[in-house]
Amino acid sequence: MRWALVKVCVAVTTMVVVAFAVPLGLVIKEMARDRAFSNAERQAAAIAPALSITTDRDELERVVASAGSDTQMAVHIPAADGKAAVEIGERRAVGKDVAMTRRLGRASTAEVPGGSVLLQPVALSSGEIAVIEVYVPEAEVSNGVGTAWAVLAGVGAALVVGSVAVADRLGVRMVQPAQRLADSAHELGEGKLGSRVPEEGPTELRQAAVAFNSMADQVVQLLANERELAADLSHRLRTPLTVLRLNTASLGDGPAAEQTRAAVEQLEREVDTIIRTAREAKPQTAAIGAGAGCDASEVVRERMDFWSALAEDEGRKVRVAGVDRPCRIPVARADLAAALDALLGNVFRHTPEGTAFAVDVHNAEDAVIVLVSDAGAGIVDPEAAMARGRGSGNDGSTGLGLDIVRRLAESTGGDVRIGSSVLGGTEVRIWIQLDGRAPVRTGHRGTVRRRRRNAGVR
C-alpha cells in the first residue's frame, strides 16, 4: 500500500508539472524572442528621424554608429533623382526581402544565417521608401531561456520529490496500523490469545482494530467456556469411575482382574489429566524443548506388556520389533502412550479374536516411524476414517483415536499414513519428525517409498 501511494503521487505530480512547465517554458521562449526584437525596433526607431531629414551617406553613417554597431545594422536607400542607391552597414537580408518590405510598407522579419533580421521601412523626403535592417543573433533571441528552463526543471523535480515524501509519510500512517493488525492476527493464530491491536490510524483501520480486539476477546471467552465445559464433563466421570474401582476390589486375583484394575486406574489418571489441562489458564503453544520427550522404545514395550495379556486371552499372535535400543522422540510419554492405546484398542475392537498384530519402531536419521499393523480385513475408505475424528462419528466409532494419533504426529511436523500391512490387513504409520522439517515418505522396510492407500483403519 505504501509503495502504491508513492507511485500514484509520483504519477499525478509528474503530470501536473508537465502540464504547467511545458506551456510556461514555451511562453518564456517567446518572451525572450519578443524582447530581442523589441530592442531591434528601438534601434531602428533611433535612425528613422535622420532618414526623413537627410540621405547623406556620411551623416547617416554617424547616426548608425551612434545608434549601435554598424555590424548589426544596415540602411538600404533606393536610387532617386539621378542619385545612386546607398547601402550603409553590413547587409544580411536578401534583396527580395528588402524589396518586399519596401513594397508593403510595414515592418517584417526574415531568417538569415546565425539569426534573424528586422526590416523597418522609413519614408524619405523624396517620397521613396528606405529600409533599416537590424540583425538579431540567435544567441540574443535565446538569451536566458536555458536558465529559465533549468529553474523550471528544478522546481518540477522538487515538487515530485516533495510529493514522494508526503505520500511516504501518509503511507506509513496507513501501513503501520495495517501491519500491526496483520501481526496481531498471526500471533492470535499461533495461540497468543493476549495479542491486541492499538486502536489508532485512519478511521477504517481503527474500526478494523476495534473489530479484531472484540473478536479476540470473544475467542478467549469461548475457549474459557470450552475448558470449563470439558472440565465439568470430565469431572462427572469420576462418580462411575469410583464405582468401577470399588467393584474391581471384589474381582479377586488373576490376570484378568489385575488388568481390569490397571485399566480403571489408568482411566482415572486420564480423567484427572483432562480436568487439569482443561482448566489451565493458557493453552499449550510452546514447542517441546531440548531434553524433553520420551523413549519411544520404552513406551512401546510398556504398552505392549499391557496389551499382550489381553492378546493372549483372545489367541492373538503379537510381534514387536525395533524396541531393543533407546529411541528418543520430542513427544510427551503420556501422548505417545495414548496414541498407541488408541490404535491397539482399534485392533481389538474391530478385528475378530485370533487376528494377529504387530508394532514396529524404525529409527531413521531425522525421524522415528511407529508402525501398527494387523491381519484383519481393513476398511474400504481410509480417507473417511481419517476425517471422522474431525467431525461426528458413525457406525459405532467416533474416530477420535485416529485424531489423537494425527495431532501427535503433526505436532512434530510429521504425519499419519494408512496403508496395507504385510500381515494382510491395515497398517497405520506414525511419522514423528525429529527436527521439525517436512517428513520424507518411507515404507515398512525402512526404505523410502510411498504406501498404497487402499487399506482401512478404525
C-alpha positions as CSV (number, residue, x, y, z in Angstrom):
1,M,0.0,0.0,0.0
2,R,2.8,2.4,0.9
3,W,4.6,2.0,-2.4
4,A,1.3,2.1,-4.3
5,L,0.6,5.5,-2.8
6,V,4.1,6.8,-3.6
7,K,3.7,5.6,-7.3
8,V,0.3,7.3,-7.6
9,C,1.7,10.6,-6.2
10,V,4.7,10.5,-8.5
11,A,2.5,9.9,-11.5
12,V,0.0,12.7,-10.6
13,T,2.7,15.2,-9.6
14,T,4.6,14.5,-12.8
15,M,1.5,15.1,-15.0
16,V,0.8,18.3,-13.2
17,V,4.4,19.5,-13.6
18,V,4.4,18.6,-17.2
19,A,1.1,20.3,-17.8
20,F,2.3,23.6,-16.3
21,A,6.0,23.5,-17.1
22,V,5.8,22.9,-20.8
23,P,3.5,25.8,-21.7
24,L,5.4,28.0,-19.3
25,G,8.7,27.1,-21.0
26,L,7.2,28.0,-24.4
27,V,6.0,31.3,-23.0
28,I,9.5,32.1,-21.7
29,K,11.0,31.3,-25.0
30,E,8.5,33.6,-26.8
31,M,9.1,36.4,-24.3
32,A,12.8,36.2,-24.9
33,R,12.2,36.5,-28.7
34,D,9.9,39.4,-28.2
35,R,12.4,41.2,-26.0
36,A,15.2,40.8,-28.6
37,F,13.0,42.1,-31.5
38,S,11.8,45.0,-29.3
39,N,15.4,46.1,-28.8
40,A,15.9,45.9,-32.6
41,E,12.8,48.1,-33.2
42,R,14.2,50.7,-30.8
43,Q,17.5,50.8,-32.6
44,A,15.6,51.1,-35.9
45,A,13.4,53.9,-34.5
46,A,16.6,55.8,-33.5
47,I,17.7,56.1,-37.1
48,A,14.3,56.8,-38.7
49,P,14.2,60.6,-37.9
50,A,17.6,61.1,-39.5
51,L,16.5,59.4,-42.7
52,S,13.5,61.6,-43.0
53,I,15.8,64.7,-43.0
54,T,18.8,63.6,-45.0
55,T,20.2,60.9,-47.1
56,D,23.8,62.0,-47.0
57,R,26.0,58.9,-46.5
58,D,28.4,60.5,-44.1
59,E,25.7,61.9,-41.9
60,L,23.8,58.5,-41.9
61,E,27.0,56.6,-41.0
62,R,27.5,58.8,-38.0
63,V,23.9,58.3,-36.9
64,V,24.2,54.5,-37.4
65,A,27.4,54.5,-35.4
66,S,25.8,56.4,-32.6
67,A,22.6,54.2,-32.6
68,G,24.5,51.0,-32.4
69,S,27.0,48.7,-34.1
70,D,27.3,49.0,-37.8
71,T,27.9,45.3,-37.9
72,Q,24.4,44.6,-36.7
73,M,22.6,47.5,-38.6
74,A,22.3,48.4,-42.2
75,V,20.4,51.1,-44.2
76,H,19.1,50.5,-47.7
77,I,18.3,53.8,-49.6
78,P,17.0,53.3,-53.1
79,A,18.2,55.4,-56.1
80,A,16.2,58.6,-56.7
81,D,16.5,61.9,-58.7
82,G,19.5,60.7,-60.5
83,K,21.3,59.7,-57.3
84,A,22.6,56.2,-56.9
85,A,21.3,53.8,-54.2
86,V,23.1,54.0,-50.9
87,E,24.0,50.9,-48.7
88,I,25.2,51.6,-45.2
89,G,26.5,48.9,-42.9
90,E,26.8,45.1,-43.4
91,R,23.9,43.7,-45.4
92,R,22.5,40.3,-44.4
93,A,18.9,40.3,-45.8
94,V,18.4,39.2,-49.4
95,G,17.2,41.7,-51.9
96,K,13.8,40.2,-52.4
97,D,13.0,40.5,-48.6
98,V,14.1,44.2,-48.7
99,A,12.0,44.8,-51.8
100,M,9.0,43.1,-50.3
101,T,9.3,45.3,-47.1
102,R,9.6,48.4,-49.3
103,R,6.6,47.5,-51.3
104,L,4.4,46.5,-48.4
105,G,5.4,49.5,-46.3
106,R,5.4,47.7,-42.9
107,A,8.0,46.0,-40.8
108,S,8.8,42.4,-41.3
109,T,11.4,39.8,-40.2
110,A,13.4,37.3,-42.1
111,E,15.6,34.4,-41.3
112,V,19.3,34.7,-42.1
113,P,22.3,32.6,-41.2
114,G,23.1,32.9,-37.5
115,G,19.8,34.6,-36.5
116,S,17.1,36.9,-37.9
117,V,16.8,40.5,-39.2
118,L,14.2,43.1,-38.6
119,L,13.4,45.1,-41.7
120,Q,11.8,48.5,-40.8
121,P,10.6,50.8,-43.7
122,V,11.1,54.6,-43.4
123,A,9.6,57.3,-45.8
124,L,12.2,59.7,-47.2
125,S,11.7,63.4,-48.0
126,S,11.8,62.5,-51.7
127,G,8.9,60.1,-51.3
128,E,11.0,56.9,-51.6
129,I,11.0,54.2,-49.0
130,A,14.2,53.4,-47.3
131,V,14.6,50.1,-45.3
132,I,16.5,49.9,-42.0
133,E,17.9,46.4,-41.3
134,V,18.7,45.3,-37.7
135,Y,20.4,42.0,-37.2
136,V,19.3,39.9,-34.2
137,P,21.6,37.0,-33.4
138,E,20.2,33.7,-32.3
139,A,22.1,33.9,-29.0
140,E,20.2,37.1,-28.2
141,V,16.9,35.5,-29.1
142,S,17.5,32.6,-26.7
143,N,19.3,34.6,-24.0
144,G,18.2,33.4,-20.5
145,V,15.9,30.7,-21.9
146,G,18.1,27.9,-20.9
147,T,18.5,29.2,-17.3
148,A,14.7,29.7,-17.0
149,W,14.1,26.1,-18.3
150,A,16.6,24.8,-15.8
151,V,14.9,26.6,-13.0
152,L,11.5,25.2,-14.1
153,A,13.0,21.7,-14.2
154,G,14.4,22.1,-10.7
155,V,11.1,23.3,-9.4
156,G,9.3,20.4,-11.0
157,A,11.8,17.9,-9.6
158,A,11.4,19.5,-6.1
159,L,7.7,19.2,-6.4
160,V,7.9,15.5,-7.4
161,V,10.4,14.8,-4.5
162,G,8.1,16.7,-2.1
163,S,5.1,14.7,-3.2
164,V,7.0,11.5,-2.7
165,A,8.0,12.5,0.8
166,V,4.4,13.5,1.7
167,A,3.0,10.3,0.1
168,D,5.5,8.2,2.0
169,R,4.5,9.8,5.3
170,L,0.9,9.2,4.5
171,G,1.6,5.6,3.5
172,V,3.5,5.0,6.8
173,R,0.5,6.4,8.7
174,M,-1.8,3.9,6.9
175,V,0.6,0.9,6.6
176,Q,1.8,0.8,10.2
177,P,-1.7,0.2,11.7
178,A,-2.4,-2.4,8.9
179,Q,0.9,-4.1,9.7
180,R,0.1,-4.2,13.4
181,L,-3.3,-5.7,12.6
182,A,-1.6,-8.4,10.4
183,D,1.0,-9.2,13.1
184,S,-1.6,-9.5,15.8
185,A,-3.7,-11.8,13.6
186,H,-0.7,-14.0,13.1
187,E,0.0,-14.0,16.8
188,L,-3.6,-14.9,17.6
189,G,-3.4,-17.7,15.0
190,E,-0.3,-19.0,16.8
191,G,-2.2,-19.2,20.1
192,K,-1.1,-15.9,21.7
193,L,-4.5,-15.0,22.9
194,G,-3.4,-11.9,24.7
195,S,-2.5,-10.2,21.3
196,R,-4.4,-6.9,20.7
197,V,-4.2,-4.1,18.2
198,P,-3.8,-0.4,19.2
199,E,-6.9,1.4,18.0
200,E,-5.2,4.2,16.0
201,G,-4.7,5.3,12.5
202,P,-7.3,6.1,9.8
203,T,-10.9,5.6,10.6
204,E,-11.3,2.4,8.6
205,L,-8.2,0.8,10.3
206,R,-9.4,2.0,13.7
207,Q,-12.7,0.2,13.1
208,A,-10.8,-2.9,11.9
209,A,-8.7,-2.8,15.1
210,V,-11.8,-2.5,17.3
211,A,-13.4,-5.4,15.5
212,F,-10.3,-7.5,15.8
213,N,-9.9,-6.8,19.5
214,S,-13.6,-7.7,20.1
215,M,-13.1,-10.9,18.1
216,A,-10.0,-11.8,20.2
217,D,-11.9,-11.2,23.4
218,Q,-14.7,-13.4,22.2
219,V,-12.2,-16.2,21.3
220,V,-10.7,-16.0,24.7
221,Q,-14.1,-16.2,26.3
222,L,-15.2,-19.1,24.1
223,L,-12.0,-21.0,24.9
224,A,-12.5,-20.4,28.6
225,N,-16.1,-21.6,28.4
226,E,-15.0,-24.7,26.4
227,R,-12.3,-25.5,29.0
228,E,-14.8,-25.2,31.8
229,L,-17.3,-27.4,30.0
230,A,-14.7,-30.1,29.3
231,A,-13.6,-30.0,32.9
232,D,-17.1,-30.3,34.1
233,L,-18.0,-33.1,31.8
234,S,-14.8,-34.9,32.8
235,H,-15.5,-34.4,36.5
236,R,-18.8,-36.1,36.0
237,L,-17.0,-39.3,35.1
238,R,-15.4,-39.6,38.5
239,T,-18.5,-41.0,40.1
240,P,-18.9,-44.0,37.8
241,L,-15.1,-44.5,37.9
242,T,-15.2,-44.6,41.7
243,V,-17.9,-47.3,41.5
244,L,-15.8,-49.3,39.0
245,R,-12.7,-49.0,41.2
246,L,-14.7,-50.3,44.2
247,N,-16.2,-53.2,42.2
248,T,-12.7,-54.3,40.9
249,A,-11.7,-54.9,44.5
250,S,-14.2,-57.8,44.6
251,L,-12.8,-59.5,41.4
252,G,-10.2,-61.4,43.4
253,D,-6.8,-62.3,41.9
254,G,-5.8,-63.3,38.4
255,P,-4.5,-61.8,35.2
256,A,-8.0,-60.5,34.1
257,A,-8.7,-58.9,37.5
258,E,-5.3,-57.2,37.6
259,Q,-5.7,-56.0,34.1
260,T,-9.2,-54.6,34.9
261,R,-7.9,-52.8,38.0
262,A,-4.9,-51.4,36.0
263,A,-7.3,-50.2,33.3
264,V,-9.5,-48.4,35.8
265,E,-6.6,-46.7,37.5
266,Q,-5.3,-45.6,34.1
267,L,-8.7,-44.2,33.2
268,E,-8.8,-42.3,36.5
269,R,-5.4,-40.8,35.7
270,E,-6.5,-39.8,32.2
271,V,-9.7,-38.1,33.5
272,D,-7.6,-36.2,36.1
273,T,-5.2,-35.1,33.4
274,I,-8.1,-33.9,31.2
275,I,-9.5,-31.9,34.1
276,R,-6.2,-30.2,34.9
277,T,-5.4,-29.5,31.2
278,A,-8.9,-28.1,30.6
279,R,-8.6,-25.7,33.5
280,E,-5.2,-24.3,32.6
281,A,-5.4,-20.5,32.2
282,K,-3.3,-20.6,28.9
283,P,-3.2,-23.1,26.1
284,Q,-0.1,-25.0,25.5
285,T,1.6,-23.4,22.5
286,A,5.3,-23.8,23.2
287,A,7.3,-26.5,21.5
288,I,9.0,-29.2,23.5
289,G,12.5,-28.1,24.3
290,A,15.8,-29.9,24.3
291,G,15.8,-32.8,26.7
292,A,12.0,-33.2,26.8
293,G,10.1,-36.0,25.2
294,C,10.3,-39.7,25.9
295,D,11.9,-43.0,24.8
296,A,9.6,-44.5,22.2
297,S,11.1,-48.0,22.6
298,E,10.4,-47.9,26.3
299,V,6.8,-46.7,25.9
300,V,6.1,-49.3,23.2
301,R,7.4,-52.1,25.4
302,E,5.4,-50.9,28.3
303,R,2.1,-50.7,26.4
304,M,2.7,-54.0,24.6
305,D,3.2,-55.6,28.0
306,F,-0.3,-54.3,28.9
307,W,-2.0,-55.4,25.7
308,S,-0.2,-58.8,25.5
309,A,-2.2,-60.2,28.4
310,L,-5.5,-59.5,26.5
311,A,-4.0,-60.7,23.3
312,E,-3.1,-64.0,25.0
313,D,-6.7,-64.4,26.2
314,E,-8.0,-63.9,22.7
315,G,-5.4,-66.1,21.0
316,R,-3.8,-63.3,19.0
317,K,-0.2,-63.5,17.8
318,V,1.8,-60.5,18.7
319,R,5.1,-59.3,17.2
320,V,7.2,-56.3,18.5
321,A,10.3,-55.1,16.6
322,G,12.8,-52.3,16.8
323,V,12.5,-51.7,20.6
324,D,15.8,-53.2,21.6
325,R,17.6,-49.8,21.7
326,P,16.7,-46.4,23.0
327,C,14.8,-44.1,20.6
328,R,14.3,-40.6,21.8
329,I,11.4,-38.6,20.3
330,P,10.1,-35.0,21.0
331,V,6.7,-36.3,22.3
332,A,5.4,-36.5,25.8
333,R,5.3,-40.0,27.2
334,A,1.6,-39.8,28.0
335,D,0.8,-38.6,24.5
336,L,2.6,-41.5,22.8
337,A,1.0,-44.0,25.2
338,A,-2.4,-42.6,24.4
339,A,-1.8,-42.8,20.7
340,L,-0.6,-46.4,20.9
341,D,-3.5,-47.4,23.2
342,A,-5.9,-45.8,20.6
343,L,-4.5,-47.8,17.7
344,L,-4.2,-51.1,19.6
345,G,-7.7,-50.6,21.1
346,N,-8.9,-50.3,17.5
347,V,-7.3,-53.6,16.6
348,F,-9.0,-55.4,19.5
349,R,-12.3,-53.6,18.9
350,H,-12.6,-54.0,15.1
351,T,-10.9,-57.3,14.3
352,P,-12.1,-60.8,15.3
353,E,-10.4,-62.8,18.1
354,G,-7.3,-64.6,16.9
355,T,-6.2,-61.8,14.5
356,A,-2.5,-61.2,14.7
357,F,-1.0,-57.7,15.0
358,A,2.5,-56.1,15.2
359,V,4.2,-53.0,16.4
360,D,7.4,-51.9,14.7
361,V,9.7,-49.0,15.6
362,H,12.1,-47.6,12.9
363,N,14.7,-45.1,13.9
364,A,15.7,-43.0,10.9
365,E,18.2,-40.2,10.8
366,D,15.7,-37.4,11.1
367,A,12.5,-39.2,12.1
368,V,11.1,-42.1,14.0
369,I,8.4,-44.3,12.5
370,V,6.0,-46.3,14.5
371,L,4.0,-48.9,12.6
372,V,0.9,-50.6,13.9
373,S,-0.3,-53.3,11.6
374,D,-2.8,-56.2,11.8
375,A,-4.1,-59.1,9.8
376,G,-7.7,-58.0,9.7
377,A,-9.9,-57.1,6.8
378,G,-9.1,-53.4,6.8
379,I,-11.5,-50.6,5.9
380,V,-12.8,-49.7,2.5
381,D,-12.4,-45.9,2.8
382,P,-9.3,-44.8,4.9
383,E,-9.9,-41.2,3.9
384,A,-13.2,-41.1,5.6
385,A,-11.7,-42.9,8.7
386,M,-9.0,-40.2,9.0
387,A,-11.6,-37.4,8.6
388,R,-14.1,-38.9,11.1
389,G,-12.3,-37.6,14.1
390,R,-12.8,-34.0,12.9
391,G,-16.5,-34.4,12.6
392,S,-19.1,-36.7,14.1
393,G,-18.5,-40.4,14.3
394,N,-20.8,-43.1,12.9
395,D,-21.0,-46.9,12.7
396,G,-20.2,-47.1,16.4
397,S,-16.9,-45.2,16.1
398,T,-16.1,-41.6,17.0
399,G,-12.8,-41.5,15.1
400,L,-11.2,-39.7,18.0
401,G,-8.5,-42.4,18.3
402,L,-7.0,-41.6,14.9
403,D,-7.4,-37.9,15.5
404,I,-5.3,-38.3,18.7
405,V,-2.6,-40.1,16.6
406,R,-2.8,-37.4,13.9
407,R,-2.4,-34.5,16.3
408,L,0.6,-36.2,18.0
409,A,2.4,-36.7,14.7
410,E,1.6,-33.2,13.3
411,S,2.8,-31.5,16.5
412,T,6.3,-32.6,15.5
413,G,6.0,-31.8,11.8
414,G,5.2,-35.4,10.9
415,D,2.1,-37.1,9.7
416,V,0.0,-40.3,9.7
417,R,-0.4,-42.6,6.7
418,I,-2.7,-45.5,6.2
419,G,-1.8,-48.5,4.0
420,S,-1.9,-52.2,3.7
421,S,0.3,-54.2,6.0
422,V,2.4,-57.2,5.3
423,L,0.1,-59.2,7.5
424,G,-2.7,-58.6,5.0
425,G,-4.7,-56.1,7.0
426,T,-4.3,-52.4,7.9
427,E,-1.1,-50.6,8.6
428,V,-1.0,-47.2,10.4
429,R,2.3,-45.4,10.1
430,I,3.1,-42.6,12.6
431,W,5.8,-40.4,11.3
432,I,7.4,-38.5,14.2
433,Q,9.7,-35.8,12.9
434,L,12.8,-35.2,15.0
435,D,13.9,-31.8,13.6
436,G,10.6,-30.2,12.6
437,R,11.2,-30.4,8.8
438,A,8.7,-31.7,6.3
439,P,8.5,-35.6,6.5
440,V,10.2,-37.8,4.0
441,R,7.9,-40.7,2.8
442,T,9.2,-44.1,3.9
443,G,7.9,-47.6,3.8
444,H,7.6,-50.5,6.1
445,R,11.1,-52.0,5.5
446,G,12.9,-48.7,6.2
447,T,13.5,-48.0,2.5
448,V,11.9,-44.7,1.2
449,R,8.7,-45.5,-0.7
450,R,5.1,-44.5,-0.7
451,R,2.4,-46.8,0.7
452,R,-0.8,-47.7,-1.2
453,R,-3.7,-46.0,0.4
454,N,-6.2,-48.8,-0.2
455,A,-6.5,-50.3,3.3
456,G,-8.8,-49.2,6.1
457,V,-8.4,-48.0,9.6
458,R,-10.6,-47.7,12.6
